[in-house]
Amino acid sequence: MKIVVTGTRGIPNIMGGVETHCEELFPRIAAQGVDVTLIRRKSYVRDELTDYKGVKLVDVATPRKKSLEAIIHTFRAIMKAKRLGADIVHIHAIGPALLTPLARLLGMKVVFTHHGPDYDRDKWGRLAKMVLRLGESAGTRFANEVIVISNVINNLLIDKYGRRDCHLIYNGVPEPDICDYPEYFSELGITEGNYILGMCRFVPEKNLHHLVDAYSRIADRKGCRLVLAGDTDHEDAYSLRLKKMAKEKGVVLTGFVKGRKLHSLLSHARCFVLPSQHEGLPIALLEAMSYRRQVIVSDIPANLEVGLSKDCYFPVGNVDALTVKLQECMDRSYAPADYDMSKYDWDHIASQVLAVYRNLWKIIL
């Protein structure tokens, strides 16, 4: 059984939720003896790897232009998959899923993972949103098997397309790597337990500007800093405005971080905040929960599905309510939280995805 994966920018250490998902998932599947090849977008790759933890890596040249790169990369990846003799192509996200019919016409079986209705993202114009909706339709209608990462998405596909056989397989998180990094904290000008952490891409739908605004309204912060860990794939007017606003308000900007730097930030944050208006099932939130951080999140369906206590939520877009939550966080004692993370275990998730492949492989045979 030969699996070829597309729809991701690549792995390892490439920013993005789908990228983190693939970096955790496919080495675990490869470890089960499955032949897995992941097609990367060459413009994002900063290494010369041909293998990552048993996953074969193939780099394909792709223009780094947000309106074109995903579809061009997916086309080239599907053609490459055919040349590699793929039995199953696993397509991630609704934009790349537009080419599901092409993979089927070339004689390959398709597994499509729906990570969220990306056409709800503010960064896309009218034409791009139309293409994304077509991609969702093509993936849902023509993929042999569909995986959804939340009940919210599952219900969406039932309501819109009548597809009732989707596999609900959650995003996951690895075991937390609790660590200290005093030199890095000194460089950032923060102290353990006295900073609020926001961690995501700098795109409009994450509402980081609301977080910065809410933080700036608090008069007595008790020395508590706001740290934004992340950046943008494509610098644009929004990301430039956000960075300028953040610097003016005394917010710490780390840029894109992974490894020990990220783990240390998660290990010692007073609180993690995700004010998004759009998510599939946010890996960043699950990561913060795995580190037992207190969390404040918007009350969108994807966040509500995680099942946090009521006082963790605030009305999406309501900066006044977010300000109150931040003030409460600064006023109370610094303490860890406890969550049930059992359904977000990557080993279990990998076994669920592998079962989907094996059932489809039986059909192929």
N, C-alpha and C positions, 0 to 999 in steps of 0.2 A: 504494500500500500504506500503510494507516494503522494504526499501532501505538499502543495505549493500555496503560500500565503501572500496575499496582497491587500492593499487598502490601508497600509500603515506607512509612515515615512521611513521606518526602520528601527532596528535595535542594534546595540544597546545604547543607553545614555542619550536618547533623543527625546526632546520634550513633547509631551502630549499624553492624554488619557489612553487612547488606543495603543500608543507606543508602549506605555507602561504595562498595559494589559498583555500585549504580545510578548514583551520581554519576560514576563513572569510565566505565561502559559506555555509557550512552545518549547522551551528547554525541558519542561516537565514531560511533555508529550514525546519529545525526542528520546528522553531517558527510558521510555517504555519500548524502545526498539523501532519506533516509527520513523520513516524517512521524511524529514521535514525540511523544506527549502523556503526561506523568506526573501521576497524581492524587496530591496530597499531603493529609496529615491537617492540617487547619487549626490544630489546637491546638498543633502542633509548629513552626509556621512563624513566623519572626521577621523576615520581609521582605515586600516587596510585589511580588516578581518575577512576571512572567507568562511569562518565557522564561529558560532557563539554557543557554548555549552551544548554542543551536539546538533544545533540548528545550522544548516548550510545557508550562507548568505550570498546573494547575487545582487550586484548593484546595477541599476539601469538608469541611464541618463534621462533627466526630466527637467523641463524648464521650471525655475522656481518662481512661479506666478500663480497666486492663489486661485484664480479663476480657471486655470488650465491644468495645473500640475497633477491633480488627483486623477482626472480622467485620462490624460495622456499616459501617465505612469501605469494605470490599471490596464490600458490597452496593450502596452508593451509587455507588462507582466503576464498577462493572459497568453499572449503569443509566445513568450518565453516558456511559460508553463507547458504549453503544448509541445514545444521542442524538447523539453526535459522529460516528457512522457508522464505528466502528472495524471493521477487517477482522480484526485479531488482538488479543486481550487477552493480555498477558504478566503472569502472576500469580507473585509471589515469596513463597516460604515456605509451609509446610504449613497454617498456620491459615487464611489467606486462600484457600487452594486448596479449602476446603470448598465454595466457591461456583462451582467449575468447571462443574458441571452447569447452573447458571443461565445462565452465559455461553454455553454450547453451545445451550441451549434458545432463547436469544435470537438465534441464528443466527451467532454469532461463533466464530472458531477460537481455540483457547487453547494458549498455550505456558506450561508450568509449570516454574519453577526450584525444585528441592528443595535448600534450603540446610542441611538437617540435621534430625534427628529431635528437634524441640523438646519433645516429650513427655518426654524424658529430663531436662529442666531441673527443678531442685528447686523453683523458684518457683511451679510450677503445681500446683493441687490435683487430686483424682481426676477431677472432672467436666471440668476444662479439658484434662487429658491425654487423656481419652476423645474430646473434640471434636477435638483435634490429630491423634489417630490417624485419626479419620474424615476429616479434611482431607487427610492424606497419602493415604488410600485413594481419595478422590474425585479428587484431582489426578492420581494415578498411573493410575487406571482410565479417566478421562474426558478428560483433556487430549489434544489432537491430538499434541503433541510434549512430551517431558519432558527437561529439562536437569538434570544432577546435577553437583555441584562436586567430587566425589571418588569414587574407586573404592569406598570404604567405603559410600557412599550407593547407588551403582550396584548393588553386590552385595546390599544390603538390599532394594532394590525387585525384584530378580530373585527373591530367596528368598521374600519376602512376597506378591508379586503376580504373579510370572512375567513382568514387563515387561522385555523384553530389548533394546528398541530405543532406550533412553535415550541422550542425547548427553552424553558426558563432556567438560565444559568447565570448566576450573579457575577459581577466583578469581585475580585478578591484583594487581599493584602497579605504580604509575607509577614513572618514573625518580626516584630520591631527590633531594631538594632539600637538599643539605648546606649548613648555615648556622650562624652564630654568633648568640647573643643574650645578651651578657654582662649587660645590665641585668636581663633576666628571671632569669638564673641567680643574680644577686646577690639579687634579690627572694625567690627560693626558698631561698637559702642553700646552694647546691650548686656544685660545681666540675666542669669538663670531665673526663670519664674516671673520675670517682670517685663514681658513683651507679649503682644498679641500678634498672632501669625496669620497672614493670608497667603495662600499658596495655589497659584494657577496661572494660566496664560493671560496676558494683558489684552483681552478682547472685551467688547462692550457688554455682552450678555453675562459676564461674570460680576458686573456691578461693583468693581473695585473702587470706582469713583465715589460710590455711596459710602463705602467703608472709610475712605480717606476723609470724606466730608463729615461723617459721624464722629470720627476720632478728633477732628479739628474743633468740634463744638464742645469738647469736654475741657472745662477750665482746670480742674484739679486731677491730673492724671497720675499723681503719686509716683512720678518717674517712669511710668509704664510707657514703653515705646510701641509703635506699630511697625511691623516688619512685613514687607511684601516680597515673597520669594517667587520669582518667575520672570517672564519676559514675553515677547511676541515673536511669532515666526516671521511676520512681515511688518516692519515698522510703518505705521500709518498715523493719520491725524489723531485718532483716539489714543493710541499708546503714547504718543509724544505729549499730548495734553495730560494724560494720567501721570506720567513721570514728572512733568513740570509741576503739577498740582501737589504730588507727593513730596517732592523736594521742598517746596514752599511751606508745607505743613510739618516738616520735620520727620517725615516717614523714612525708614531705612529701606533702601532698595538693594537686594542682594544679586539681582540677575538670576539667570537659570542655574540652579544648583542641584547636584545629586550627591550620592555617597555620604561621606562622613559629615560634610557641611549640612546637608539636608537632615540627616538623622539627628544631629545635635540640635538643630532648630526644633524638630518635632519632639525631642526628648525633654525640652525644658520650657516650652511655651506655656504661658499662663492660660491661653485659650486659643483655639483655632476658629477662624470666621470664614464662612462661605456665603456671600450675599447674592448668589446667582439668580438669574431669572430663567435659566435654561440648563438642564443637566440630563444625562441618561441615568447613570448611577455613579456618583462622583467618587473616583478612586482617592482623590485628595482627602475627602471627608473620612473615608474608611481608614486611610493611613493615620490620620490624626486620632481616630478612635482606637486604633491598635496601640498607639502610644499612650493611651489613657488620658488624652487631653480633654479638658472641658471644651465644648463646641457651641457656637452660635451660628445658625444657618437659616436661610430663607425658607418660607413655608410652601415651596413649590412641590408638586407631586413626587418627584424623584427623591427629594430630601425627606419628605414625610414617610416614604416607603421604608426608610431605614429604621423608623420606629423609635426615635429619641423621645425623651420626656418633653412635655409641653413647653417647659420654660427654656428649652434650647432653641425654639423657633421664634421668628419675628415675621411680620407681613412683608412679603417681597416688595422692594421699592420704597418702603417706609423708613426714611432716614432718621426720623424722630425716634421711632421704636428701636432702631438699631443703636442709636446713641444711648438710650436708656440701658440696653443690654450690655453695651461696652462699659458704661459707668458701673453697673452692678458687678461686672467681672472685676473691675479694678478695685472695687470696695471690699470684696470678700477675700477671704484667705486663699492663698495658692494651694491647690490640692488636686490630686489626680481623680479621674472618674473611672467607672467600671462599665464595660459593655459586653454583651454576648457576641463574639466575633465568629462563632462556629460555622455559620453558613458562608463566610467569606474566605474560607481556607483554600488556598491555591491548589493544593494537592487534590482535594476533593473536586474542585472545579475542573482540573485537568482530566480527571477520570470521567467526569460527565461529558466533556467535549470528545474524548477518545471513544466513548460509547456511541456518540453520534456518528463518528467516522466509521466505526466498525460495523454498525448496522447498515450504513450506506454501502460499505465495502462488500457486504454479503449480497446486496442487490446487484452490485457490479459483477460479482462472480457468478 
